[in-house]
Amino acid sequence: MPNPKYAAYEPAAPYFDLVRKALGDFVDGEHFFDTVTEDTIYEVLYEVPGWPRIISGRTALMAAFRGYVDNIALQSAGELIVHKTDDAAVLEYEVHGTILATGVKYNNRFCSIIHIANRKIAHWRDYMDSLAAWNALTARG
């Protein structure tokens, strides 16, 4: 049964589940948000209106994802490729969803570089297909 603590984030569940599965026993915590440190740095190397380039800390990350799930509902995440080292993982994956305001389909590819410290995500660097996001976010339904 999903943790009711994270019920508001259900529209992003495919993403959270994919990441949690990819990292497996490399990190501790049941939900994605349980796997990050209190001072995690979540860095995105792309521009999306309303999404900060650097998010500092678990609380700020949860707040940013509240904005995400208010705008995008994911139906699936997959095509996962995982590369691990002693203290890092690189994830390549896709997400598929819908822009809630317009009903436009949202399909994107990502590459995330994750640094682990003390069995938690300490730093996350994200790359994505910015054009796919822009096209979905600016299209009219």
BELPE-V621018 format. One record per residue. N is the residue number from 0. RES is the residue in one small letter. PSI is psi in whole degrees, 0 to 359 (NA if undefined). OMEGA is omega in whole degrees, -180 to 180 (none if undefined). D_FIRST is the distance of its C-alpha to the first C-alpha in Angstrom with 2 decimals. Layout:
((N,RES,PSI,OMEGA,D_FIRST) (N,RES,PSI,OMEGA,D_FIRST))
This chain:
((0,m,132,-180,0.00) (1,p,149,180,3.82) (2,n,120,-179,6.49) (3,p,339,177,8.61) (4,k,331,-177,11.53) (5,y,18,-177,11.45) (6,a,325,-179,10.82) (7,a,341,-177,14.55) (8,y,9,-177,14.38) (9,e,323,179,12.35) (10,p,342,178,15.80) (11,a,10,-176,16.11) (12,a,319,179,12.79) (13,p,322,177,14.93) (14,y,309,-179,17.20) (15,f,318,-180,14.82) (16,d,319,179,13.12) (17,l,313,-180,16.72) (18,v,315,-178,18.02) (19,r,318,178,15.45) (20,k,317,-178,16.16) (21,a,321,-177,19.85) (22,l,339,174,20.20) (23,g,228,-178,18.38) (24,d,13,176,19.79) (25,f,334,180,22.43) (26,v,160,176,20.49) (27,d,148,176,18.38) (28,g,143,-177,15.12) (29,e,313,-178,11.51) (30,h,159,177,11.72) (31,f,311,-178,15.10) (32,f,338,176,16.30) (33,d,344,-176,15.83) (34,t,354,-179,18.16) (35,v,152,177,21.05) (36,t,167,177,23.76) (37,e,336,-179,24.87) (38,d,27,177,27.90) (39,t,142,172,26.60) (40,i,123,179,28.95) (41,y,108,-172,27.47) (42,e,131,177,30.53) (43,v,134,-178,30.98) (44,l,55,176,34.26) (45,y,164,180,34.52) (46,e,121,172,35.30) (47,v,122,-179,32.95) (48,p,131,178,34.06) (49,g,352,180,31.86) (50,w,122,-178,30.07) (51,p,152,178,31.67) (52,r,326,179,33.11) (53,i,127,176,31.97) (54,i,125,-178,29.04) (55,s,117,174,29.45) (56,g,153,-178,26.66) (57,r,316,-179,22.93) (58,t,315,179,23.42) (59,a,324,178,25.64) (60,l,317,178,23.32) (61,m,321,178,20.47) (62,a,318,179,23.14) (63,a,318,179,24.37) (64,f,336,173,21.05) (65,r,319,176,20.83) (66,g,321,179,24.09) (67,y,309,-176,22.85) (68,v,343,173,19.94) (69,d,345,-175,22.47) (70,n,334,-176,24.66) (71,i,133,173,22.84) (72,a,123,180,19.86) (73,l,138,174,19.04) (74,q,332,-179,18.49) (75,s,163,173,18.62) (76,a,138,-178,19.67) (77,g,205,-176,21.58) (78,e,41,-174,25.01) (79,l,132,170,23.94) (80,i,130,-177,26.73) (81,v,133,174,26.29) (82,h,125,-178,29.28) (83,k,147,169,28.95) (84,t,193,180,31.57) (85,d,326,-175,31.55) (86,d,20,-179,30.28) (87,a,161,174,29.25) (88,a,145,173,27.44) (89,v,125,179,28.42) (90,l,131,171,25.91) (91,e,133,-175,27.27) (92,y,172,177,24.99) (93,e,152,170,24.88) (94,v,151,-179,22.77) (95,h,127,-177,23.23) (96,g,203,-176,22.63) (97,t,138,172,24.51) (98,i,118,-171,26.52) (99,l,323,-177,25.47) (100,a,332,-174,28.98) (101,t,342,-175,30.80) (102,g,4,180,28.55) (103,v,139,177,30.04) (104,k,142,180,28.15) (105,y,118,178,27.25) (106,n,127,-178,27.49) (107,n,159,177,28.03) (108,r,145,-177,28.51) (109,f,157,167,27.88) (110,c,121,-177,29.04) (111,s,130,179,27.45) (112,i,120,-170,29.17) (113,i,125,176,27.08) (114,h,132,-176,28.75) (115,i,137,174,26.96) (116,a,128,179,28.26) (117,n,42,175,27.02) (118,r,27,176,23.86) (119,k,158,176,22.86) (120,i,116,-180,23.75) (121,a,326,-179,27.11) (122,h,137,-180,28.47) (123,w,125,175,27.28) (124,r,127,-171,29.97) (125,d,135,172,29.11) (126,y,144,178,31.37) (127,m,172,175,30.80) (128,d,92,-176,32.86) (129,s,325,180,34.15) (130,l,321,178,36.08) (131,a,317,179,33.07) (132,a,313,-180,31.38) (133,w,313,-180,34.66) (134,n,317,-179,35.29) (135,a,319,-176,31.92) (136,l,337,-178,32.12) (137,t,354,179,35.75) (138,a,151,175,35.77) (139,r,134,-176,36.22) (140,g,NA,none,34.08))
